[in-house]
Amino acid sequence: MSDLHIRCATLPDIDAVLQFWHTAAEGTSISDDYDGVARLLTRDPGALLLAERDGLLTGTVIAGFDGWRCSAYRLAVHPDCRRQGIATALMDAAEQRFTALGGRRVDAMVLEANERAHHTWTAAGYRREDRWRRWVKPLRAQGHGPS
């Protein structure tokens, strides 16, 4: 894996990351747009990790830390590059980041129907936490939509 380079994303990477997620990621997020990724990079410049080989984007993970919890999102590897250790390298980098920031445990967001991802996370030492469920409520941007 010596030809794999992992780095933090920057604002000029956003369009490529969004296109990559369209090809490589399962599902979509309400924040999968230019403004959403720009907010992430502005608030936490080290959170979005990119894996590149020969200058091409091969994988991503968001390693977010809010001072309380370590959260992993958008672990994605290009379909042509899977089973080459890229996800493992990205999660190793994410875990190093979390450890350096004082994190104690990583929570990973994994789609229930994404069986391939379940195997990836299990192989990386993660286990499903059945006691918890995700509860969500989309927020309406101020000044948009009916009052």
WOGIPE-V239349 format. One record per helix or strand of 2 or more residues. SS is the DSSP state (H for helix, E for strand). FROM is the first residue (numbers start at 1). LEN is the number of residues. If there is no record, write none. Layout:
# WOGIPE-V239349
{{SS;FROM;LEN} {SS;FROM;LEN}}
This chain:
# WOGIPE-V239349
{{E;4;5} {H;11;14} {H;34;10} {E;48;6} {E;56;10} {E;70;8} {H;79;3} {H;86;15} {E;106;3} {H;115;9}}
